[in-house]
């Protein structure tokens, strides 16, 4: 089974840039999408006619912001949005599909924002999201994919010394949040396969 993840930074824009053709070319069984920046009906409209896939979406209350979606070739046993914490579930950041042998979770982790203004919210999120994953893991294995908005080690970003504790995603609090995920038994699949490689999925 091929599982994929992609922060699309706006689903309506990427559909106009060849996303349907690329989806057919890559052929994932399940694809987690983050930062759809659209309401559920807009996501359905944008992705209408994706042959062979069923669509599930979770949008933020605030329009044009955040949001997650999953395209799947396989019908899930159940679908659920959010992590069950009302104050943290306003932005459409988590969507889960349950399959017979595993849970597939896609997440768009909150960015702590310029000046680290949302770092307290991020810390609360990290703790609650870990508790959510741990609870799922008691039921069956969890595949969690998405944009975790963290550089966990100096290998994960340019100029680590200059950015440490100043840049969103590379504060000690956020690093610790990722460490706790791994200590709970969750595996960073990229780092498992490429333990020493310096490689970026996003550049600004």
Phi and psi in degrees as a GROMACS rama.xvg file:
@    title "Ramachandran Plot"
@    xaxis  label "Phi"
@    yaxis  label "Psi"
@TYPE xy
-98.8894  117.395  UNK-2
-111.441  132.67  UNK-3
-134.523  161.494  UNK-4
-141.383  145.631  UNK-5
-156.344  123.25  UNK-6
-83.1526  109.211  UNK-7
-89.3008  -13.4335  UNK-8
51.2318  49.2164  UNK-9
112.32  99.1968  UNK-10
-67.9909  -35.9538  UNK-11
-67.4395  -36.4794  UNK-12
-69.117  -40.8626  UNK-13
-73.7212  -27.4102  UNK-14
-61.4666  -33.453  UNK-15
-76.1932  -9.84188  UNK-16
-108.087  23.9419  UNK-17
95.6857  13.5637  UNK-18
-57.1048  -44.5655  UNK-19
-57.5762  -42.5012  UNK-20
-66.3712  -40.2479  UNK-21
-66.3765  -38.079  UNK-22
-59.6684  -45.2235  UNK-23
-66.8388  -35.1721  UNK-24
-67.7947  -45.0053  UNK-25
-76.7965  -37.0095  UNK-26
61.456  43.6682  UNK-27
-66.6746  149.167  UNK-28
-73.2866  -40.3063  UNK-29
-137.926  131.721  UNK-30
-127.034  118.621  UNK-31
-90.9481  131.886  UNK-32
-118.327  138.204  UNK-33
-123.625  157.525  UNK-34
56.5826  52.5254  UNK-35
-68.715  -26.3622  UNK-36
54.38  43.8912  UNK-37
-156.931  154.108  UNK-38
-74.4255  162.776  UNK-39
-56.3618  -42  UNK-40
-66.8471  -32.5414  UNK-41
-70.9894  -36.5466  UNK-42
-64.2711  -44.8857  UNK-43
-61.3143  -40.0988  UNK-44
-65.6518  -43.77  UNK-45
-64.8611  -36.46  UNK-46
-103.342  14.7288  UNK-47
-61.1257  134.252  UNK-48
86.4946  14.3761  UNK-49
-73.2241  93.9232  UNK-50
-59.9387  130.581  UNK-51
89.6071  -0.777911  UNK-52
-123.771  144.606  UNK-53
-105.428  149.16  UNK-54
-114.527  138.444  UNK-55
-132.223  142.316  UNK-56
-141.541  149.22  UNK-57
-136.426  119.02  UNK-58
-112.101  160.021  UNK-59
-77.4538  155.013  UNK-60
-62.8152  -41.4231  UNK-61
-71.6694  124.272  UNK-62
-70.7165  143.582  UNK-63
72.3344  24.2724  UNK-64
-137.611  139.426  UNK-65
55.5172  -142.239  UNK-66
95.1882  145.505  UNK-67
-134.387  159.649  UNK-68
-153.798  159.874  UNK-69
-136.178  131.196  UNK-70
-105.307  130.21  UNK-71
-138.074  137.002  UNK-72
-78.973  -14.3041  UNK-73
-116.82  134.452  UNK-74
-70.7444  126.129  UNK-75
-78.7175  161.347  UNK-76
-72.5693  -34.9393  UNK-77
-155.699  161.392  UNK-78
-134.538  136.607  UNK-79
-147  140.028  UNK-80
-107.926  146.824  UNK-81
83.6276  173.61  UNK-82
-112.437  5.93085  UNK-83
86.1438  16.3163  UNK-84
-120.863  108.788  UNK-85
-54.633  -44.3489  UNK-86
-65.6718  -21.6623  UNK-87
-102.769  -4.97391  UNK-88
-106.604  28.813  UNK-89
-94.5278  -6.6337  UNK-90
-117.992  11.4353  UNK-91
60.9165  40.5018  UNK-92
-92.1795  -12.5809  UNK-93
-135.885  135.233  UNK-94
-139.386  135.19  UNK-95
-127.863  134.575  UNK-96
-114.199  130.369  UNK-97
-98.1926  126.87  UNK-98
-113.894  169.344  UNK-99
-54.772  -36.4702  UNK-100
-112.664  -2.36562  UNK-101
-164.767  162.468  UNK-102
-98.6518  135.316  UNK-103
-109.299  117.094  UNK-104
-117.712  127.718  UNK-105
-112.463  138.194  UNK-106
-136.942  141.396  UNK-107
-117.226  92.6963  UNK-108
-65.5929  138.239  UNK-109
-58.9593  136.665  UNK-110
-81.2768  139.436  UNK-111
-76.6897  -2.49332  UNK-112
72.1389  164.037  UNK-113
-60.9068  140.718  UNK-114
71.3283  8.286  UNK-115
56.8091  33.6669  UNK-116
-63.3612  -30.9906  UNK-117
-101.389  16.339  UNK-118
-61.2038  -41.5648  UNK-119
-58.7478  -41.6668  UNK-120
-63.2794  -41.0373  UNK-121
-62.4591  -42.5226  UNK-122
-62.9232  -41.9743  UNK-123
-62.9103  -42.3395  UNK-124
-60.4025  -50.0342  UNK-125
-56.7646  -43.4426  UNK-126
-65.7572  -43.8763  UNK-127
-69.2315  -38.0918  UNK-128
-67.6723  -38.9621  UNK-129
-62.5749  -42.72  UNK-130
-61.2355  -39.774  UNK-131
-62.1799  -47.693  UNK-132
-64.5267  -40.96  UNK-133
-60.8269  -39.6013  UNK-134
-65.3091  -43.7426  UNK-135
-60.8027  -39.7677  UNK-136
-65.6772  -22.0445  UNK-137
-70.6635  -22.1565  UNK-138
-87.7159  -52.0038  UNK-139
-163.92  166.826  UNK-140
-56.0686  150.938  UNK-141
-118.63  129.702  UNK-142
-106.147  112.65  UNK-143
-110.127  123.78  UNK-144
-132.643  160.486  UNK-145
146.234  -159.815  UNK-146
-103.296  102.985  UNK-147
-86.8562  -3.73717  UNK-148
50.0137  49.1928  UNK-149
-148.702  141.736  UNK-150
-105.805  108.27  UNK-151
-80.3778  -24.9461  UNK-152
-143.043  167.376  UNK-153
-59.1224  -17.2764  UNK-154
-72.7527  -15.6916  UNK-155
-95.1267  0.884503  UNK-156
-156.488  160.694  UNK-157
-79.0539  150.293  UNK-158
49.9063  57.1617  UNK-159
-59.5222  -39.3432  UNK-160
-63.5999  -43.0455  UNK-161
-69.4018  -27.766  UNK-162
-94.5342  -14.4664  UNK-163
-60.6829  127.817  UNK-164
62.1938  15.7  UNK-165
-124.109  -32.4105  UNK-166
-100.946  133.003  UNK-167
-53.1692  132.188  UNK-168
95.6924  -11.894  UNK-169
-133.019  42.3293  UNK-170
-96.1132  160.487  UNK-171
-62.2795  -35.347  UNK-172
-60.4898  -42.7951  UNK-173
-72.5119  -38.3292  UNK-174
-59.7069  -44.5686  UNK-175
-62.9097  -36.2178  UNK-176
-61.0595  -41.9134  UNK-177
-69.1251  -38.6345  UNK-178
-59.5166  -41.435  UNK-179
-65.1686  -35.1478  UNK-180
-58.6025  -45.2786  UNK-181
-70.668  -37.3446  UNK-182
-64.9274  -25.5143  UNK-183
-78.7755  -5.57308  UNK-184
109.307  -2.072  UNK-185
-80.5575  140.676  UNK-186
-109.032  130.15  UNK-187
-77.7509  101.471  UNK-188
-63.9216  -34.8498  UNK-189
-64.5393  -47.6338  UNK-190
-69.4842  -29.9039  UNK-191
-62.8534  -40.1342  UNK-192
-83.7136  -27.555  UNK-193
-133.97  70.9745  UNK-194
-64.8685  -23.8904  UNK-195
-120.676  1.60235  UNK-196
-80.3435  136.633  UNK-197
-93.7471  112.525  UNK-198
-150.706  138.025  UNK-199
-117.503  140.447  UNK-200
-97.8029  -6.90987  UNK-201
-150.415  142.293  UNK-202
-141.235  137.055  UNK-203
